[in-house]
Amino acid sequence: MKVHDLKPAEGSTHRKKRKARGIAGKAGKTAGRGTKGQKARGTIPARFEGGQLPLQIRLPKLRGFKNPFRVEYQGINVDTIMETKLTDVSPESLTEAGLLHKGALLKVLGRGECTKAINVKAHAFSKSAEAAITNAGGTIEIVPLPFSVRPPSSGNQHMNR
């Protein structure tokens, strides 16, 4: 047997239906499209939304993207913490000292040197800050974030939600 001898099994294939080839053909005249109306005509683009403002026009053009899942921290450096002369540092104590906004998430950053052992509670630490505090004999504790899946929505209804 050779390639040119191959053919499908008897009865497994059949001819394509020839639509719209006159009323003598089985699918003539309207060719299965019914009578009149938008669906009977062949000029509707696939992206057409029935007169509604199309998706490609609704989306903003060249305006960037604002990630709704971002987590924004307020950074406080190690040298700033050392200037406060606190031994137990937490978001609450820094808010009272006027260094942290109320309700802000605290991230400790590594600029400066830690000269004494301090206990720091924060939502996040940079690697250099973590090393500086632990090398000076201090301890760090990560405070859990106040949300489980994503930050609460801010802004208005036009944000990327």
URSUL-V558997 format. One record per residue. N is the residue number from 1. RES is the residue in one letter. PHI is phi as a letter, one per 30 degrees, with the letter a starting at -180 (* if undefined). PSI is psi in whole degrees, 0 to 359 (* if undefined). Layout:
BEGIN
n:N res:RES phi:PHI psi:PSI
n:N res:RES phi:PHI psi:PSI
END
This chain:
BEGIN
n:1 res:M phi:* psi:140
n:2 res:K phi:b psi:168
n:3 res:V phi:e psi:322
n:4 res:H phi:d psi:351
n:5 res:D phi:d psi:346
n:6 res:L phi:d psi:138
n:7 res:K phi:a psi:155
n:8 res:P phi:d psi:160
n:9 res:A phi:d psi:153
n:10 res:E phi:d psi:126
n:11 res:G phi:i psi:358
n:12 res:S phi:d psi:342
n:13 res:T phi:b psi:156
n:14 res:H phi:b psi:162
n:15 res:R phi:d psi:149
n:16 res:K phi:d psi:143
n:17 res:K phi:d psi:130
n:18 res:R phi:c psi:95
n:19 res:K phi:d psi:154
n:20 res:A phi:h psi:50
n:21 res:R phi:c psi:40
n:22 res:G phi:j psi:164
n:23 res:I phi:d psi:345
n:24 res:A phi:d psi:329
n:25 res:G phi:d psi:155
n:26 res:K phi:d psi:325
n:27 res:A phi:c psi:52
n:28 res:G phi:d psi:190
n:29 res:K phi:h psi:263
n:30 res:T phi:d psi:351
n:31 res:A phi:h psi:42
n:32 res:G phi:i psi:11
n:33 res:R phi:c psi:6
n:34 res:G phi:i psi:201
n:35 res:T phi:c psi:124
n:36 res:K phi:h psi:190
n:37 res:G phi:i psi:172
n:38 res:Q phi:d psi:321
n:39 res:K phi:d psi:344
n:40 res:A phi:d psi:345
n:41 res:R phi:c psi:153
n:42 res:G phi:c psi:29
n:43 res:T phi:c psi:17
n:44 res:I phi:c psi:122
n:45 res:P phi:d psi:152
n:46 res:A phi:d psi:330
n:47 res:R phi:d psi:0
n:48 res:F phi:d psi:133
n:49 res:E phi:c psi:31
n:50 res:G phi:i psi:31
n:51 res:G phi:j psi:345
n:52 res:Q phi:d psi:154
n:53 res:L phi:e psi:122
n:54 res:P phi:d psi:155
n:55 res:L phi:e psi:319
n:56 res:Q phi:d psi:342
n:57 res:I phi:c psi:329
n:58 res:R phi:d psi:326
n:59 res:L phi:d psi:143
n:60 res:P phi:d psi:148
n:61 res:K phi:c psi:126
n:62 res:L phi:h psi:43
n:63 res:R phi:b psi:14
n:64 res:G phi:i psi:192
n:65 res:F phi:b psi:135
n:66 res:K phi:c psi:115
n:67 res:N phi:d psi:118
n:68 res:P phi:d psi:346
n:69 res:F phi:c psi:5
n:70 res:R phi:d psi:151
n:71 res:V phi:b psi:119
n:72 res:E phi:c psi:125
n:73 res:Y phi:c psi:155
n:74 res:Q phi:c psi:122
n:75 res:G phi:d psi:137
n:76 res:I phi:b psi:128
n:77 res:N phi:d psi:159
n:78 res:V phi:d psi:320
n:79 res:D phi:d psi:328
n:80 res:T phi:d psi:321
n:81 res:I phi:d psi:321
n:82 res:M phi:d psi:328
n:83 res:E phi:d psi:335
n:84 res:T phi:d psi:341
n:85 res:K phi:i psi:28
n:86 res:L phi:d psi:145
n:87 res:T phi:c psi:328
n:88 res:D phi:c psi:108
n:89 res:V phi:c psi:129
n:90 res:S phi:b psi:167
n:91 res:P phi:e psi:324
n:92 res:E phi:d psi:316
n:93 res:S phi:d psi:325
n:94 res:L phi:d psi:329
n:95 res:T phi:d psi:317
n:96 res:E phi:d psi:326
n:97 res:A phi:d psi:351
n:98 res:G phi:i psi:16
n:99 res:L phi:c psi:345
n:100 res:L phi:b psi:138
n:101 res:H phi:d psi:152
n:102 res:K phi:d psi:128
n:103 res:G phi:i psi:1
n:104 res:A phi:d psi:153
n:105 res:L phi:d psi:131
n:106 res:L phi:c psi:131
n:107 res:K phi:b psi:126
n:108 res:V phi:d psi:126
n:109 res:L phi:c psi:160
n:110 res:G phi:c psi:15
n:111 res:R phi:d psi:135
n:112 res:G phi:j psi:178
n:113 res:E phi:c psi:145
n:114 res:C phi:c psi:115
n:115 res:T phi:c psi:345
n:116 res:K phi:b psi:164
n:117 res:A phi:d psi:122
n:118 res:I phi:b psi:153
n:119 res:N phi:c psi:120
n:120 res:V phi:c psi:128
n:121 res:K phi:c psi:126
n:122 res:A phi:a psi:167
n:123 res:H phi:d psi:332
n:124 res:A phi:a psi:155
n:125 res:F phi:b psi:143
n:126 res:S phi:d psi:160
n:127 res:K phi:d psi:322
n:128 res:S phi:d psi:324
n:129 res:A phi:d psi:318
n:130 res:E phi:d psi:316
n:131 res:A phi:d psi:318
n:132 res:A phi:d psi:318
n:133 res:I phi:d psi:315
n:134 res:T phi:d psi:326
n:135 res:N phi:d psi:332
n:136 res:A phi:d psi:1
n:137 res:G phi:j psi:6
n:138 res:G phi:d psi:176
n:139 res:T phi:b psi:152
n:140 res:I phi:b psi:148
n:141 res:E phi:b psi:129
n:142 res:I phi:d psi:121
n:143 res:V phi:d psi:133
n:144 res:P phi:d psi:149
n:145 res:L phi:d psi:150
n:146 res:P phi:d psi:4
n:147 res:F phi:b psi:158
n:148 res:S phi:c psi:318
n:149 res:V phi:c psi:312
n:150 res:R phi:a psi:162
n:151 res:P phi:d psi:154
n:152 res:P phi:d psi:150
n:153 res:S phi:d psi:144
n:154 res:S phi:b psi:161
n:155 res:G phi:j psi:216
n:156 res:N phi:b psi:191
n:157 res:Q phi:d psi:351
n:158 res:H phi:c psi:3
n:159 res:M phi:d psi:162
n:160 res:N phi:d psi:90
n:161 res:R phi:c psi:*
END
